[in-house]
Amino acid sequence: MHKRSNNSRISGPEDLDQEYDLTGDRLQEIHYYTVQTIVAMHSNNGILKRTDHYREQLIVEPGVLSAGESDRFTCSKFTVWQGDGPEVSIPSLEGLSYTVDKTLLDKNGIDEKGQLYGVPEEMFEGLVDSTGKKLPFEIGYQVYSVFFYYHAYSDYAEPTREGKGVQHLNKIGDDIILDGSYAESPIPGKLAKKNSIWKNGEIILEFKGLGNVDGRRCAIIGIDSGVCRWNMPMTYMRIMNLKTTGVANYQGDLYLDLNSKWVRKISLILSEATKTTMWGIPVDKSMPRTKLTIRSVREGFA
């Protein structure tokens, strides 16, 4: 007899007719997450070139809204596993802490310092691993990406300030085109030069059903980004005038705790096709495929 996993549950007839409120104040409790990406780099003809793993241990301390406190995020550990190499940590990121006040972010998630979700980008320049080896700049950029992935994707569980958002998903089977679909926004950060643009596709959220994660009843929210596009000129060194263009799509599920209103799990696949030129001459075409998993850890970190 097949035993059903504790991470899913089939909705009964009574669930299908019920209305749910997927928004509301989160419980004031510290949460612990593992944020992991597995990046498989493929050539433009589909040959796997390498697979890299990135893992962050993230502590989230919610601020008291009535007291005007910001949420605090602390990285307790970050490890990287490149290709066939060993898993190594990045000592400089251990204990890295920053705060985020969402009321002070613009519609693109940029704070008053120009930082994406308050993540201090300068901390990811010249990273050195626990063996003393300096990491290539492209690995550093992937590490930086892991930090803001938690914010970018867990934000789908937050009601939008205007237009349609998760607050409009009331019954299983409901779906919406998210406010912000087709919008263009500048790509932030020092690596991206002026005129670096990301354009959203048609972002669809769907209330797919109910699930169970670690004994917590959750709403399963499906996410489909549609076809996104970007254009990113950058200067890594004076002699390297690079430009990367590409298309991307991400699809997956977000599990939202119906009681605490905290995200319990996110599982997404990000598929891309990119082309990089240097001084207008093609130098690389690739098809990265990223598996992202964000998972709440009940016991915390040792």
FIKOL-108637 format. One record per residue (C-alpha): residue in three letters; x, y, z. Coordinates in nm, 4 decimals, m for minus. Layout:
# FIKOL-108637
+--------+----------+----------+----------+
: residu :     east :    north :       up :
+--------+----------+----------+----------+
:    ALA :        X :        Y :        Z :
...
+--------+----------+----------+----------+
//
This chain:
# FIKOL-108637
+--------+----------+----------+----------+
: residu :     east :    north :       up :
+--------+----------+----------+----------+
:    MET :   0.0000 :   0.0000 :   0.0000 :
:    HIS :   0.1372 :   0.3390 :  m0.0960 :
:    LYS :   0.2111 :   0.5639 :   0.2007 :
:    ARG :   0.1391 :   0.9302 :   0.1399 :
:    SER :   0.4143 :   1.1797 :   0.2218 :
:    ASN :   0.3554 :   1.4242 :   0.5081 :
:    ASN :   0.4290 :   1.7084 :   0.2641 :
:    SER :   0.1028 :   1.6736 :   0.0745 :
:    ARG :  m0.2622 :   1.6007 :   0.1287 :
:    ILE :  m0.5518 :   1.5513 :  m0.1091 :
:    SER :  m0.8273 :   1.8057 :  m0.0544 :
:    GLY :  m1.1682 :   1.6699 :   0.0363 :
:    PRO :  m1.5043 :   1.7924 :  m0.0979 :
:    GLU :  m1.5555 :   2.0168 :   0.2050 :
:    ASP :  m1.2245 :   2.1939 :   0.1349 :
:    LEU :  m1.3142 :   2.2735 :  m0.2253 :
:    ASP :  m1.6183 :   2.4813 :  m0.1267 :
:    GLN :  m1.4579 :   2.6592 :   0.1665 :
:    GLU :  m1.3243 :   3.0137 :   0.1525 :
:    TYR :  m0.9828 :   3.0852 :   0.3000 :
:    ASP :  m0.8052 :   3.4022 :   0.4084 :
:    LEU :  m0.4453 :   3.3697 :   0.2938 :
:    THR :  m0.3419 :   3.7045 :   0.4399 :
:    GLY :  m0.3111 :   3.8398 :   0.7902 :
:    ASP :  m0.0489 :   3.9182 :   1.0522 :
:    ARG :   0.2236 :   3.6577 :   1.0958 :
:    LEU :   0.2796 :   3.5023 :   1.4364 :
:    GLN :   0.5630 :   3.6774 :   1.6170 :
:    GLU :   0.8151 :   3.3947 :   1.6256 :
:    ILE :   1.1692 :   3.3387 :   1.5007 :
:    HIS :   1.1953 :   3.1223 :   1.1908 :
:    TYR :   1.4850 :   2.9227 :   1.0506 :
:    TYR :   1.5182 :   2.8427 :   0.6804 :
:    THR :   1.7538 :   2.6605 :   0.4512 :
:    VAL :   1.7744 :   2.8345 :   0.1135 :
:    GLN :   1.9342 :   2.6128 :  m0.1481 :
:    THR :   1.9933 :   2.6404 :  m0.5202 :
:    ILE :   2.1282 :   2.3725 :  m0.7513 :
:    VAL :   2.2488 :   2.5399 :  m1.0704 :
:    ALA :   2.2980 :   2.3099 :  m1.3704 :
:    MET :   2.4831 :   2.4839 :  m1.6523 :
:    HIS :   2.4059 :   2.3525 :  m2.0010 :
:    SER :   2.5551 :   2.4508 :  m2.3345 :
:    ASN :   2.3196 :   2.5829 :  m2.6022 :
:    ASN :   2.2993 :   2.2308 :  m2.7501 :
:    GLY :   2.1867 :   2.0858 :  m2.4180 :
:    ILE :   2.5116 :   1.9291 :  m2.2919 :
:    LEU :   2.5565 :   1.9532 :  m1.9138 :
:    LYS :   2.8778 :   2.1435 :  m1.8391 :
:    ARG :   2.8695 :   2.1527 :  m1.4573 :
:    THR :   2.6427 :   2.1614 :  m1.1557 :
:    ASP :   2.6984 :   2.3918 :  m0.8577 :
:    HIS :   2.5262 :   2.3859 :  m0.5180 :
:    TYR :   2.4674 :   2.6850 :  m0.2886 :
:    ARG :   2.3158 :   2.6629 :   0.0590 :
:    GLU :   2.2317 :   2.9336 :   0.3122 :
:    GLN :   2.1135 :   2.8903 :   0.6703 :
:    LEU :   1.8876 :   3.1897 :   0.7321 :
:    ILE :   1.7425 :   3.3133 :   1.0622 :
:    VAL :   1.4392 :   3.5433 :   1.0347 :
:    GLU :   1.3390 :   3.7557 :   1.3346 :
:    PRO :   1.0140 :   3.9457 :   1.2691 :
:    GLY :   0.9912 :   4.2998 :   1.3954 :
:    VAL :   0.6920 :   4.4145 :   1.5982 :
:    LEU :   0.4811 :   4.6132 :   1.3525 :
:    SER :   0.3078 :   4.8178 :   1.6221 :
:    ALA :   0.6498 :   4.9304 :   1.7463 :
:    GLY :   0.7718 :   5.0164 :   1.3955 :
:    GLU :   1.0433 :   4.7511 :   1.4079 :
:    SER :   1.2033 :   4.6075 :   1.0933 :
:    ASP :   1.2493 :   4.2365 :   1.0256 :
:    ARG :   1.6046 :   4.1124 :   1.0858 :
:    PHE :   1.7726 :   3.8501 :   0.8672 :
:    THR :   2.0918 :   3.6712 :   0.9700 :
:    CYS :   2.2996 :   3.4228 :   0.7728 :
:    SER :   2.4362 :   3.1669 :   1.0196 :
:    LYS :   2.6271 :   2.9725 :   0.7522 :
:    PHE :   2.6767 :   2.9634 :   0.3755 :
:    THR :   2.8321 :   2.6766 :   0.1825 :
:    VAL :   2.9220 :   2.6247 :  m0.1841 :
:    TRP :   2.9877 :   2.3034 :  m0.3738 :
:    GLN :   3.1270 :   2.3659 :  m0.7243 :
:    GLY :   3.1101 :   2.0816 :  m0.9728 :
:    ASP :   3.3024 :   1.7804 :  m0.8424 :
:    GLY :   3.4819 :   1.9848 :  m0.5771 :
:    PRO :   3.4296 :   1.9667 :  m0.1999 :
:    GLU :   3.1638 :   2.1581 :  m0.0088 :
:    VAL :   3.3261 :   2.4664 :   0.1445 :
:    SER :   3.1927 :   2.7469 :   0.3596 :
:    ILE :   3.2317 :   3.1240 :   0.3179 :
:    PRO :   3.3483 :   3.2569 :   0.6570 :
:    SER :   3.2845 :   3.6262 :   0.5808 :
:    LEU :   2.9104 :   3.5606 :   0.5423 :
:    GLU :   2.8657 :   3.3812 :   0.8735 :
:    GLY :   2.6739 :   3.6184 :   1.1006 :
:    LEU :   2.5968 :   3.8662 :   0.8206 :
:    SER :   2.2856 :   4.0468 :   0.9433 :
:    TYR :   2.0633 :   4.3101 :   0.7869 :
:    THR :   1.7169 :   4.4559 :   0.8390 :
:    VAL :   1.4308 :   4.5086 :   0.5965 :
:    ASP :   1.1423 :   4.7501 :   0.6380 :
:    LYS :   0.9068 :   4.6710 :   0.3509 :
:    THR :   0.7287 :   5.0034 :   0.3910 :
:    LEU :   1.0516 :   5.1761 :   0.2817 :
:    LEU :   1.1121 :   4.9618 :  m0.0282 :
:    ASP :   1.0008 :   5.0828 :  m0.3685 :
:    LYS :   0.7861 :   4.8697 :  m0.5998 :
:    ASN :   1.0998 :   4.6903 :  m0.7215 :
:    GLY :   1.2178 :   4.5970 :  m0.3716 :
:    ILE :   1.4937 :   4.8612 :  m0.3630 :
:    ASP :   1.5717 :   5.0453 :  m0.0384 :
:    GLU :   1.6947 :   5.4025 :   0.0073 :
:    LYS :   2.0580 :   5.2871 :  m0.0341 :
:    GLY :   1.9865 :   5.1256 :  m0.3696 :
:    GLN :   2.0103 :   4.7750 :  m0.2203 :
:    LEU :   1.7800 :   4.4962 :  m0.3338 :
:    TYR :   1.5733 :   4.3889 :  m0.0295 :
:    GLY :   1.8310 :   4.5539 :   0.1928 :
:    VAL :   2.1014 :   4.2997 :   0.1080 :
:    PRO :   2.4448 :   4.4748 :   0.1244 :
:    GLU :   2.5959 :   4.3852 :  m0.2140 :
:    GLU :   2.9501 :   4.4919 :  m0.1212 :
:    MET :   2.9731 :   4.1881 :   0.1093 :
:    PHE :   2.9837 :   3.9620 :  m0.1974 :
:    GLU :   3.2849 :   4.1200 :  m0.3650 :
:    GLY :   3.6104 :   3.9222 :  m0.3486 :
:    LEU :   3.4644 :   3.6291 :  m0.1555 :
:    VAL :   3.7114 :   3.3765 :  m0.0149 :
:    ASP :   3.6122 :   3.0240 :   0.0865 :
:    SER :   3.7186 :   2.8330 :   0.3995 :
:    THR :   4.0247 :   2.6902 :   0.2203 :
:    GLY :   4.1544 :   3.0396 :   0.1422 :
:    LYS :   4.0605 :   3.0211 :  m0.2261 :
:    LYS :   3.9158 :   3.3319 :  m0.3892 :
:    LEU :   3.5854 :   3.2604 :  m0.5622 :
:    PRO :   3.5298 :   3.3727 :  m0.9250 :
:    PHE :   3.3067 :   3.6761 :  m0.9651 :
:    GLU :   3.0297 :   3.4726 :  m1.1312 :
:    ILE :   3.0180 :   3.2404 :  m0.8289 :
:    GLY :   3.0006 :   3.5453 :  m0.6017 :
:    TYR :   2.7063 :   3.6751 :  m0.8019 :
:    GLN :   2.5259 :   3.3410 :  m0.7612 :
:    VAL :   2.5893 :   3.3569 :  m0.3855 :
:    TYR :   2.4441 :   3.7092 :  m0.3789 :
:    SER :   2.1402 :   3.5834 :  m0.5720 :
:    VAL :   2.0660 :   3.3186 :  m0.3080 :
:    PHE :   2.0372 :   3.5916 :  m0.0452 :
:    PHE :   1.7618 :   3.7823 :  m0.2227 :
:    TYR :   1.5801 :   3.4713 :  m0.3522 :
:    TYR :   1.4157 :   3.4243 :  m0.0111 :
:    HIS :   1.2691 :   3.7746 :  m0.0270 :
:    ALA :   1.1751 :   3.7725 :  m0.3959 :
:    TYR :   0.9795 :   3.4474 :  m0.3844 :
:    SER :   0.8323 :   3.4597 :  m0.0333 :
:    ASP :   0.6896 :   3.7998 :  m0.1317 :
:    TYR :   0.4303 :   3.6132 :  m0.3402 :
:    ALA :   0.2646 :   3.5252 :  m0.0093 :
:    GLU :   0.2290 :   3.8965 :   0.0742 :
:    PRO :  m0.0758 :   4.1015 :  m0.0320 :
:    THR :  m0.0013 :   4.3576 :  m0.3018 :
:    ARG :  m0.0295 :   4.7284 :  m0.2304 :
:    GLU :  m0.2532 :   4.7733 :  m0.5319 :
:    GLY :  m0.4055 :   4.5507 :  m0.7978 :
:    LYS :  m0.4493 :   4.1769 :  m0.7728 :
:    GLY :  m0.2385 :   3.9670 :  m0.5385 :
:    VAL :  m0.2574 :   3.6653 :  m0.3092 :
:    GLN :  m0.5393 :   3.8381 :  m0.1171 :
:    HIS :  m0.7661 :   3.7619 :  m0.4141 :
:    LEU :  m0.7163 :   3.3853 :  m0.3864 :
:    ASN :  m1.0077 :   3.2740 :  m0.1710 :
:    LYS :  m1.1038 :   2.9277 :  m0.2929 :
:    ILE :  m0.9145 :   2.6289 :  m0.4245 :
:    GLY :  m0.9013 :   2.6664 :  m0.8015 :
:    ASP :  m0.8860 :   3.0471 :  m0.7957 :
:    ASP :  m0.6140 :   3.2012 :  m1.0117 :
:    ILE :  m0.5113 :   3.5563 :  m1.0883 :
:    ILE :  m0.2744 :   3.7491 :  m1.3112 :
:    LEU :  m0.0548 :   3.9236 :  m1.0576 :
:    ASP :  m0.0220 :   4.2977 :  m1.0432 :
:    GLY :   0.3227 :   4.3735 :  m1.1844 :
:    SER :   0.2949 :   4.1390 :  m1.4809 :
:    TYR :   0.4773 :   4.2769 :  m1.7889 :
:    ALA :   0.6371 :   4.5524 :  m1.5784 :
:    GLU :   0.9936 :   4.6629 :  m1.6509 :
:    SER :   1.2386 :   4.7369 :  m1.3729 :
:    PRO :   1.6092 :   4.8282 :  m1.3600 :
:    ILE :   1.8474 :   4.5514 :  m1.2548 :
:    PRO :   2.0131 :   4.6771 :  m0.9355 :
:    GLY :   2.3677 :   4.6308 :  m0.8195 :
:    LYS :   2.7178 :   4.7505 :  m0.9042 :
:    LEU :   2.7738 :   4.4818 :  m1.1678 :
:    ALA :   2.4793 :   4.5989 :  m1.3786 :
:    LYS :   2.5420 :   4.9112 :  m1.5848 :
:    LYS :   2.2894 :   5.1752 :  m1.6833 :
:    ASN :   2.0050 :   5.0470 :  m1.9053 :
:    SER :   2.0109 :   4.7014 :  m1.7429 :
:    ILE :   1.6441 :   4.6009 :  m1.7568 :
:    TRP :   1.4348 :   4.3062 :  m1.6368 :
:    LYS :   1.0868 :   4.2685 :  m1.7885 :
:    ASN :   0.8309 :   4.0444 :  m1.6200 :
:    GLY :   0.6151 :   3.7987 :  m1.8061 :
:    GLU :   0.2514 :   3.7226 :  m1.7268 :
:    ILE :   0.2782 :   3.6142 :  m1.3629 :
:    ILE :   0.0007 :   3.3772 :  m1.2587 :
:    LEU :  m0.0777 :   3.2708 :  m0.9029 :
:    GLU :  m0.3107 :   2.9754 :  m0.8461 :
:    PHE :  m0.4627 :   2.8385 :  m0.5253 :
:    LYS :  m0.3922 :   2.4754 :  m0.6122 :
:    GLY :  m0.5032 :   2.2999 :  m0.2948 :
:    LEU :  m0.4065 :   2.2166 :   0.0605 :
:    GLY :  m0.0952 :   2.0421 :   0.1862 :
:    ASN :   0.0775 :   1.9404 :   0.5049 :
:    VAL :   0.4366 :   2.0425 :   0.5808 :
:    ASP :   0.5803 :   1.9193 :   0.9107 :
:    GLY :   0.2323 :   1.8838 :   1.0564 :
:    ARG :   0.1256 :   2.2354 :   0.9542 :
:    ARG :  m0.1765 :   2.2785 :   0.7278 :
:    CYS :  m0.0766 :   2.4885 :   0.4287 :
:    ALA :  m0.2286 :   2.6489 :   0.1229 :
:    ILE :  m0.0440 :   2.5435 :  m0.1927 :
:    ILE :   0.0054 :   2.8451 :  m0.4189 :
:    GLY :   0.1285 :   2.7738 :  m0.7705 :
:    ILE :   0.3576 :   3.0310 :  m0.9324 :
:    ASP :   0.4209 :   3.0708 :  m1.3056 :
:    SER :   0.6233 :   3.3715 :  m1.4171 :
:    GLY :   0.5469 :   3.3503 :  m1.7874 :
:    VAL :   0.8342 :   3.4484 :  m2.0188 :
:    CYS :   1.0626 :   3.7080 :  m1.8597 :
:    ARG :   1.3346 :   3.8933 :  m2.0487 :
:    TRP :   1.6422 :   4.0865 :  m1.9465 :
:    ASN :   1.9199 :   4.2954 :  m2.0921 :
:    MET :   2.2287 :   4.3504 :  m1.8756 :
:    PRO :   2.5369 :   4.5438 :  m1.9923 :
:    MET :   2.8211 :   4.5139 :  m1.7396 :
:    THR :   3.1883 :   4.5925 :  m1.6971 :
:    TYR :   3.3752 :   4.3358 :  m1.4891 :
:    MET :   3.7200 :   4.4663 :  m1.5855 :
:    ARG :   3.8179 :   4.7642 :  m1.7965 :
:    ILE :   3.8913 :   4.5388 :  m2.0944 :
:    MET :   3.5776 :   4.3285 :  m2.0493 :
:    ASN :   3.2773 :   4.5226 :  m2.1754 :
:    LEU :   3.0149 :   4.2493 :  m2.1475 :
:    LYS :   2.6456 :   4.2311 :  m2.2244 :
:    THR :   2.4142 :   3.9467 :  m2.1334 :
:    THR :   2.0625 :   3.9055 :  m2.2686 :
:    GLY :   1.8228 :   3.6263 :  m2.2000 :
:    VAL :   1.4793 :   3.4853 :  m2.1395 :
:    ALA :   1.3626 :   3.3048 :  m1.8276 :
:    ASN :   1.0664 :   3.1231 :  m1.6779 :
:    TYR :   1.0166 :   3.0012 :  m1.3240 :
:    GLN :   0.7447 :   2.7649 :  m1.2066 :
:    GLY :   0.6754 :   2.6015 :  m0.8750 :
:    ASP :   0.4771 :   2.5926 :  m0.5531 :
:    LEU :   0.4708 :   2.7953 :  m0.2340 :
:    TYR :   0.3333 :   2.6373 :   0.0859 :
:    LEU :   0.1773 :   2.8995 :   0.3151 :
:    ASP :   0.0935 :   2.8051 :   0.6752 :
:    LEU :  m0.2769 :   2.8819 :   0.7138 :
:    ASN :  m0.2404 :   2.9420 :   1.0869 :
:    SER :   0.0834 :   3.1350 :   1.1293 :
:    LYS :   0.0871 :   3.2954 :   0.7802 :
:    TRP :   0.4558 :   3.2019 :   0.7461 :
:    VAL :   0.5998 :   3.0407 :   0.4348 :
:    ARG :   0.6827 :   2.6766 :   0.5146 :
:    LYS :   0.8308 :   2.5708 :   0.1827 :
:    ILE :   0.8977 :   2.6983 :  m0.1685 :
:    SER :   1.0049 :   2.4745 :  m0.4537 :
:    LEU :   1.0767 :   2.6334 :  m0.7927 :
:    ILE :   1.2529 :   2.5582 :  m1.1186 :
:    LEU :   1.4084 :   2.8545 :  m1.3001 :
:    SER :   1.4899 :   2.7846 :  m1.6656 :
:    GLU :   1.6969 :   3.0330 :  m1.8678 :
:    ALA :   1.8554 :   3.0830 :  m2.2076 :
:    THR :   2.1319 :   3.3428 :  m2.2124 :
:    LYS :   2.3740 :   3.4985 :  m2.4602 :
:    THR :   2.6834 :   3.6934 :  m2.3594 :
:    THR :   2.8811 :   3.9199 :  m2.5907 :
:    MET :   3.2071 :   4.1097 :  m2.5345 :
:    TRP :   3.2400 :   4.4295 :  m2.7359 :
:    GLY :   2.9519 :   4.2965 :  m2.9494 :
:    ILE :   3.1207 :   3.9615 :  m3.0240 :
:    PRO :   2.9382 :   3.6472 :  m2.8987 :
:    VAL :   3.1457 :   3.4681 :  m2.6335 :
:    ASP :   2.8984 :   3.2361 :  m2.4619 :
:    LYS :   2.5540 :   3.0852 :  m2.4991 :
:    SER :   2.4165 :   2.8796 :  m2.2154 :
:    MET :   2.0980 :   2.7351 :  m2.0708 :
:    PRO :   2.1169 :   2.7434 :  m1.6887 :
:    ARG :   1.8564 :   2.5459 :  m1.4959 :
:    THR :   1.8204 :   2.6350 :  m1.1292 :
:    LYS :   1.6321 :   2.4315 :  m0.8710 :
:    LEU :   1.5433 :   2.6501 :  m0.5735 :
:    THR :   1.4234 :   2.5092 :  m0.2420 :
:    ILE :   1.3365 :   2.7216 :   0.0602 :
:    ARG :   1.2410 :   2.5126 :   0.3607 :
:    SER :   1.1453 :   2.6010 :   0.7160 :
:    VAL :   1.3526 :   2.4158 :   0.9777 :
:    ARG :   1.1633 :   2.3558 :   1.2991 :
:    GLU :   1.4571 :   2.2741 :   1.5245 :
:    GLY :   1.6759 :   2.5679 :   1.4245 :
:    PHE :   2.0485 :   2.5449 :   1.3537 :
:    ALA :   2.3170 :   2.3928 :   1.5718 :
+--------+----------+----------+----------+
//
